[in-house]
């Protein structure tokens, strides 16, 4: 890619910019934030690491959304983070106003861009962005499943002691307490985790995955996760920028898949130069289908809330 705009120069935005630059996933990154001097200083700080990390990506900061102009991808990390004791849904009312402004600027100044949503609650705000743009569902998608699956894979590695390089995990559903860690599709070098772990261990991993963000928030107290989310964003950008046809779990607009319509949920997606190129529909057991349905009901409830705002 030639240009990527990152909206929000907080910890997630900063770490994302550094990841994209280090891997040279685009020629130019513009960090945009309302706080004067913050995106400029952040961009300069990252730029000064270029000789050490050996990248040619150019970074700059801005306080104007007009600078999304001609971006091939816009990544939205701006918004109010949740605090201890809050759910992701608790920040919906504040963050939807932020997202609406970003979406309007993107439609005006970067009408051909892909839009990657990160701001929470990401399922609902991906839906809001998609509806507001009027774009094809292939161009608007959200980051959640890659992060949740990475957390699950990390916990499997911690529990088993095996190399994380051999572990493949899959998490579906809404990005929240009702997410659906798919233990049946989680393997260690192709071998189902049930071969190595007891039911009690697996249940513990599932619950820890669902509470992964809250666990970090509780430990840090004054801030939420940013390194793992940024790495997840970078993996999605890599799949698109390099046209890898990579299957990654992500928030996608569903159009009949999993018997759902007019909703955004975490599902396996094929990513390539066209953005979200295809949704992969997995065969679910009765229990998995029931958990996915309950997760969709929580997302649907927040979408209905959204329509009242």
N, C-alpha and C positions, 0 to 999 in steps of 0.2 A: 504494500500500500504506500501511497505517497504521503497522505496526511490523516492523522487521527486526532480528534479533539476529546479531551477528558474534562468533564464538567464536575468540578469539586476538587480542590487541592488539599483536602484533608489527608489523613493517613492512608486510606484506601487509594485515593487518587494518586498520591505521591508514589506509593509502592508500585502501583500499576504502571505509571509512567517510567519508573526505573526498570521494571521488568521488560516492558516493550522496547525501551531503548537498548538495553543490554543485549537483547536478542535480535535487534535491528529488524523489527517487524513492520516498520514504516520509515519513511525518510524524515518526516516532521511530526512532532507532537506539540500541540498547544494545550496548556493547562489553564482552565478558566475558573475563576472563583470571585465571589463578590468582595472578599477581603482584600483591600488594596495592599499591594506589595507581597502578599502571601504566594500567589501563583508565580510571580516573577522570581522571587527568592528561591522557591522550590525548584523551578525549572533551571535556574542558574546553578544551584547546588548539584543537581543531577548531571547537568552538562559538564561540570568540572570533573566528573568521574569518568568521562569518556576516554581520556588517555590511559586510564588504569584498566577499564573494562574493554577497551578497544572497540568502541562503536562510533559510527558516523552520524547517527540520528541527531537531528537538530531539535532542541527544545526551547520553548518560550512560554512566558506567562502572560495572562491577560485578565482584565476585569470586565470585558465586554463579550456578551454572547454572539455579537456580530462576527467574532473571530472563529466561529464554527464554519465559516464560509469555505466551501469546496472540500470539506472533510469527507473522506470516503467512509469513515466510521465515527460515530459519536458515542462515547461511553459515559453514562450518567451515574456518578457516585455521590452527587450532592444531596444534601438533606440533613435532617436532624437524626442523629443516632439514638437508638433506644438506651435507656438507663436500666440499672438493676431493678428487677421486679416488673419491668415492662415487657410486653410481647411486641413482636414486629408490627402487629396491627395497630398498636397504640400510637404509632407515629404517622398513621395514614393521612389524617386530616392536614397536618402540617406539610408533609412531603408531597402530597398531590399538587399543592400550589406551586412548589418548586419545580416539579416535573413538568407541569403544564407550560411554564415559561420557557423551559429548555426545549420542549417539543416544538413550541411555536417558532422559536428561533431556528431550530434545525430545519423545519419545513420551509422556512423563508430563505435561509442562507445556504443550506446543504440539502437540497431536495432529492438528491440521488444517494444519500448516505444510507448506511446500515445503522441501526440504533440498538445498542446493547445496554440494557437496564441493569443496574446493580442496587440502587436505592431501595430500601425496605419500606413497606412490605412488597417484595419484588414481584410476586405473582400478580398482585392487584395493580401495581404501577406499570407493569409491562402491558397489562390489559388496557389501562388508561391511555398509555402512550400509543398503543396500536389503534385504538378507537379515535384518538385525537388526530393522528397523522392521516388516517384513511388509507394507509399504505398496505401493500400485500403483507401477509403474515410472515413471509420469508425474510422480510427486512427488519422486523422488530421482535426481539427475543431477550430473555433475561438470564443472568448468571445466578445459579443456586445449586443445581444438581452436581456440577463438577466439584464445587466446594464440599457439599454434603458427602459425596462419594469419596473424596480425598480424606475427609475426617474419618469416615468409616474404615477405609483402607488402612489409615494410620492406627486406628484402634485394634484392627485385626493383627497388624504387625506387632503391636505392643503386647497383645495377648498371647500370640503364638511364638514370637521370637524369630519368625521367618523374615526374609528380605522383603521390604515393601515393594521392591521392583517386580516381585512375582505376584503381587496381590492386585486383583481387579475387583472393584466394588461398584455397586449400582444402587442409587437412591432415586425414587420417584415421588410424585405428589407435590403438595404445597411446601414452601420453604418455611417450616414452622414445626410446632410440636406434633402435628399430624402427618409429617413426612413419612414415606414408606420405604425404609431400608430393605432392599430386595436380597435377602440372604441366599435365596435359591440361585441368584445370578452373581453371587460373590464367590470368587475362587482364588486359590493359591496355585499358581502355575497350571491353571485349568482344572484343578481338583476342587470340588465344592468344600466350603469351609466346615461343613458338618463332619467331614472326615477327620478334622483336627481339633474341633472344639465341641464342648458339651452344649446342651440346650441352654443351660444356665449362663454359660459364657457368652453365647450368641445373643441371648436376651439382654445381657448387660451391655454388649456392644451396640445393639439396636437403640437402647434407651440413651446411651451416652452420645450416639450420633444425633439423635433428636434434640439433645440438650447441648450440642457442641458449641454453639455460639454463646449460649447463656453461661456455660462453664468458664469460658475465657473472660467474659464480661465480669463474672463474679470474682475471678482471680485478680483481674486488673483493677477492677472497681471504678476507674475513671476513664476507661476506654474499651472499645470492643475490638474484635479481630480485624487485622488488615493485611498481614503477610500472606496467609493462606487464600483469602479472597482475591488478592491481587494476582497470585499465581494462577488461580482458577480463570480469572479474566484473560490472562496472557495465553493460557492454553487454548481458549476459544478463539482469540485473535489469531494465534498461530495457525489454527485449522482453516480459518477463512483466508488469511493473507497468503498462505502457501497452498491453498486449494487442496487440502489433504483428503477431503471426503472422510473426515474423522467422525466417529460416532461418540458423542458426548451427551450426558444428561443435562438438559437445560430447560428453562421456562419457555414454553412455546404456546402459541395460539392453537387450540385444538379445533378441528373441523370434521368431527365425526369419529376421530380416533378415540379409542377407549370409551366409545359411546357418549362422548361429550362434545358440545358445541358452545361457541361464544364464551370461552373461558381460557385462562392461561394456567398451565400446570407443568410441573417438572416431568419430562419424558425423555427417552433417548432420541437424539436428533443427529442427522447427518449434516455436518458443517463443511462448506466449501466456499468458493469465491462468490456464490450467490447468497451467502448467509445461511439461514436455516433452510436447507434444501429438501429435507424429508423427515417426517416423524416415523420412528420405528415403533410398531405396535407389538408389544410382547404378549405372549399367551399367559394370562394370569390364572392362578388357582382361585377357588372360591374365596378363600381367606384374603388373598392379596387384592382381589377385585373389591372386596368389601372395605378393606383399609383404604384403597385408592378412592372409592366412592365417598367415604367419610371425610377424607382429606379434601376432596373436591367440594364438599358441602361447606366446609369452613372457608374455602376460597370464594365460593359463590356468595356466601353471606357478606363478606367484605366487599365484593363487587357491588352488591345491592346497596351497601353503605355508601360506597363511592358515588353511586348515581344520585344520592341525596345531598352530597356536598356541594 
